[in-house]
Amino acid sequence: MSKSVLLSVALVVGLASTAHAELPAAATAGLASINTGIGDAADAAWPLITAALVAGVLIKLVKRFTNKV
């Protein structure tokens, strides 16, 4: 590649990385609401995931020890 092509690419990349638009307030509020909802859903799911994991381990242990008896 020639120097002019590399310079042009570097200029475009530099301008593209600094040129960004601010989101409207309604969009920002909507994204914040979605983010909060996802966080709440994840917080609600962890106890269920933990309970399912513990139940699975207990079932495997019970099966293992009942087969030995």
mmCIF file of the C-alpha atoms, coordinates in Angstrom:
data_MODEL
# 
_entry.id   MODEL 
# 
loop_
_atom_site.group_PDB 
_atom_site.id 
_atom_site.type_symbol 
_atom_site.label_atom_id 
_atom_site.label_alt_id 
_atom_site.label_comp_id 
_atom_site.label_asym_id 
_atom_site.label_entity_id 
_atom_site.label_seq_id 
_atom_site.pdbx_PDB_ins_code 
_atom_site.Cartn_x 
_atom_site.Cartn_y 
_atom_site.Cartn_z 
_atom_site.occupancy 
_atom_site.B_iso_or_equiv 
_atom_site.pdbx_formal_charge 
_atom_site.auth_seq_id 
_atom_site.auth_comp_id 
_atom_site.auth_asym_id 
_atom_site.auth_atom_id 
_atom_site.pdbx_PDB_model_num 
ATOM 1  C CA . MET A 1 1  ? 0.000   0.000   0.000  1.00 0.00 ? 1  MET A CA 1 
ATOM 2  C CA . SER A 1 2  ? 1.144   3.467   -0.679 1.00 0.00 ? 2  SER A CA 1 
ATOM 3  C CA . LYS A 1 3  ? 1.651   6.130   1.944  1.00 0.00 ? 3  LYS A CA 1 
ATOM 4  C CA . SER A 1 4  ? -1.321  8.149   0.701  1.00 0.00 ? 4  SER A CA 1 
ATOM 5  C CA . VAL A 1 5  ? -3.677  5.182   1.108  1.00 0.00 ? 5  VAL A CA 1 
ATOM 6  C CA . LEU A 1 6  ? -2.395  4.474   4.603  1.00 0.00 ? 6  LEU A CA 1 
ATOM 7  C CA . LEU A 1 7  ? -2.704  8.144   5.520  1.00 0.00 ? 7  LEU A CA 1 
ATOM 8  C CA . SER A 1 8  ? -6.272  8.237   4.189  1.00 0.00 ? 8  SER A CA 1 
ATOM 9  C CA . VAL A 1 9  ? -7.240  5.121   6.116  1.00 0.00 ? 9  VAL A CA 1 
ATOM 10 C CA . ALA A 1 10 ? -5.690  6.492   9.302  1.00 0.00 ? 10 ALA A CA 1 
ATOM 11 C CA . LEU A 1 11 ? -7.537  9.795   8.843  1.00 0.00 ? 11 LEU A CA 1 
ATOM 12 C CA . VAL A 1 12 ? -10.905 8.075   8.306  1.00 0.00 ? 12 VAL A CA 1 
ATOM 13 C CA . VAL A 1 13 ? -10.414 5.799   11.307 1.00 0.00 ? 13 VAL A CA 1 
ATOM 14 C CA . GLY A 1 14 ? -9.401  8.741   13.460 1.00 0.00 ? 14 GLY A CA 1 
ATOM 15 C CA . LEU A 1 15 ? -12.408 10.810  12.454 1.00 0.00 ? 15 LEU A CA 1 
ATOM 16 C CA . ALA A 1 16 ? -14.812 7.896   12.808 1.00 0.00 ? 16 ALA A CA 1 
ATOM 17 C CA . SER A 1 17 ? -13.639 7.132   16.322 1.00 0.00 ? 17 SER A CA 1 
ATOM 18 C CA . THR A 1 18 ? -14.117 10.710  17.518 1.00 0.00 ? 18 THR A CA 1 
ATOM 19 C CA . ALA A 1 19 ? -17.382 11.440  15.697 1.00 0.00 ? 19 ALA A CA 1 
ATOM 20 C CA . HIS A 1 20 ? -20.258 10.151  17.764 1.00 0.00 ? 20 HIS A CA 1 
ATOM 21 C CA . ALA A 1 21 ? -23.710 11.543  18.373 1.00 0.00 ? 21 ALA A CA 1 
ATOM 22 C CA . GLU A 1 22 ? -25.383 11.885  21.724 1.00 0.00 ? 22 GLU A CA 1 
ATOM 23 C CA . LEU A 1 23 ? -28.522 9.807   22.152 1.00 0.00 ? 23 LEU A CA 1 
ATOM 24 C CA . PRO A 1 24 ? -31.801 11.627  22.794 1.00 0.00 ? 24 PRO A CA 1 
ATOM 25 C CA . ALA A 1 25 ? -33.011 11.654  26.384 1.00 0.00 ? 25 ALA A CA 1 
ATOM 26 C CA . ALA A 1 26 ? -35.904 9.282   25.617 1.00 0.00 ? 26 ALA A CA 1 
ATOM 27 C CA . ALA A 1 27 ? -33.532 6.716   24.098 1.00 0.00 ? 27 ALA A CA 1 
ATOM 28 C CA . THR A 1 28 ? -31.167 6.974   27.037 1.00 0.00 ? 28 THR A CA 1 
ATOM 29 C CA . ALA A 1 29 ? -34.042 6.497   29.484 1.00 0.00 ? 29 ALA A CA 1 
ATOM 30 C CA . GLY A 1 30 ? -35.341 3.530   27.492 1.00 0.00 ? 30 GLY A CA 1 
ATOM 31 C CA . LEU A 1 31 ? -31.949 1.843   27.437 1.00 0.00 ? 31 LEU A CA 1 
ATOM 32 C CA . ALA A 1 32 ? -31.539 2.449   31.165 1.00 0.00 ? 32 ALA A CA 1 
ATOM 33 C CA . SER A 1 33 ? -34.956 0.868   31.780 1.00 0.00 ? 33 SER A CA 1 
ATOM 34 C CA . ILE A 1 34 ? -34.044 -2.179  29.698 1.00 0.00 ? 34 ILE A CA 1 
ATOM 35 C CA . ASN A 1 35 ? -30.723 -2.481  31.508 1.00 0.00 ? 35 ASN A CA 1 
ATOM 36 C CA . THR A 1 36 ? -32.499 -2.346  34.872 1.00 0.00 ? 36 THR A CA 1 
ATOM 37 C CA . GLY A 1 37 ? -34.996 -4.991  33.748 1.00 0.00 ? 37 GLY A CA 1 
ATOM 38 C CA . ILE A 1 38 ? -32.229 -7.330  32.611 1.00 0.00 ? 38 ILE A CA 1 
ATOM 39 C CA . GLY A 1 39 ? -30.411 -6.869  35.904 1.00 0.00 ? 39 GLY A CA 1 
ATOM 40 C CA . ASP A 1 40 ? -33.575 -7.595  37.888 1.00 0.00 ? 40 ASP A CA 1 
ATOM 41 C CA . ALA A 1 41 ? -34.261 -10.732 35.850 1.00 0.00 ? 41 ALA A CA 1 
ATOM 42 C CA . ALA A 1 42 ? -30.711 -11.971 36.358 1.00 0.00 ? 42 ALA A CA 1 
ATOM 43 C CA . ASP A 1 43 ? -30.934 -11.302 40.098 1.00 0.00 ? 43 ASP A CA 1 
ATOM 44 C CA . ALA A 1 44 ? -34.198 -13.250 40.262 1.00 0.00 ? 44 ALA A CA 1 
ATOM 45 C CA . ALA A 1 45 ? -32.798 -16.181 38.267 1.00 0.00 ? 45 ALA A CA 1 
ATOM 46 C CA . TRP A 1 46 ? -29.691 -16.900 40.352 1.00 0.00 ? 46 TRP A CA 1 
ATOM 47 C CA . PRO A 1 47 ? -31.539 -18.444 43.327 1.00 0.00 ? 47 PRO A CA 1 
ATOM 48 C CA . LEU A 1 48 ? -33.407 -20.744 40.916 1.00 0.00 ? 48 LEU A CA 1 
ATOM 49 C CA . ILE A 1 49 ? -30.197 -21.757 39.170 1.00 0.00 ? 49 ILE A CA 1 
ATOM 50 C CA . THR A 1 50 ? -28.544 -22.460 42.512 1.00 0.00 ? 50 THR A CA 1 
ATOM 51 C CA . ALA A 1 51 ? -31.519 -24.514 43.717 1.00 0.00 ? 51 ALA A CA 1 
ATOM 52 C CA . ALA A 1 52 ? -31.529 -26.576 40.509 1.00 0.00 ? 52 ALA A CA 1 
ATOM 53 C CA . LEU A 1 53 ? -27.789 -27.227 40.812 1.00 0.00 ? 53 LEU A CA 1 
ATOM 54 C CA . VAL A 1 54 ? -28.072 -28.286 44.456 1.00 0.00 ? 54 VAL A CA 1 
ATOM 55 C CA . ALA A 1 55 ? -31.042 -30.538 43.649 1.00 0.00 ? 55 ALA A CA 1 
ATOM 56 C CA . GLY A 1 56 ? -29.100 -32.181 40.824 1.00 0.00 ? 56 GLY A CA 1 
ATOM 57 C CA . VAL A 1 57 ? -26.121 -32.868 43.058 1.00 0.00 ? 57 VAL A CA 1 
ATOM 58 C CA . LEU A 1 58 ? -28.343 -34.277 45.801 1.00 0.00 ? 58 LEU A CA 1 
ATOM 59 C CA . ILE A 1 59 ? -30.148 -36.565 43.358 1.00 0.00 ? 59 ILE A CA 1 
ATOM 60 C CA . LYS A 1 60 ? -26.835 -37.898 42.043 1.00 0.00 ? 60 LYS A CA 1 
ATOM 61 C CA . LEU A 1 61 ? -25.578 -38.513 45.586 1.00 0.00 ? 61 LEU A CA 1 
ATOM 62 C CA . VAL A 1 62 ? -28.774 -40.305 46.604 1.00 0.00 ? 62 VAL A CA 1 
ATOM 63 C CA . LYS A 1 63 ? -28.607 -42.498 43.496 1.00 0.00 ? 63 LYS A CA 1 
ATOM 64 C CA . ARG A 1 64 ? -24.964 -43.331 44.133 1.00 0.00 ? 64 ARG A CA 1 
ATOM 65 C CA . PHE A 1 65 ? -25.468 -44.297 47.774 1.00 0.00 ? 65 PHE A CA 1 
ATOM 66 C CA . THR A 1 66 ? -28.724 -46.220 47.245 1.00 0.00 ? 66 THR A CA 1 
ATOM 67 C CA . ASN A 1 67 ? -27.030 -48.396 44.610 1.00 0.00 ? 67 ASN A CA 1 
ATOM 68 C CA . LYS A 1 68 ? -24.285 -49.309 47.110 1.00 0.00 ? 68 LYS A CA 1 
ATOM 69 C CA . VAL A 1 69 ? -26.770 -50.467 49.758 1.00 0.00 ? 69 VAL A CA 1 
# 
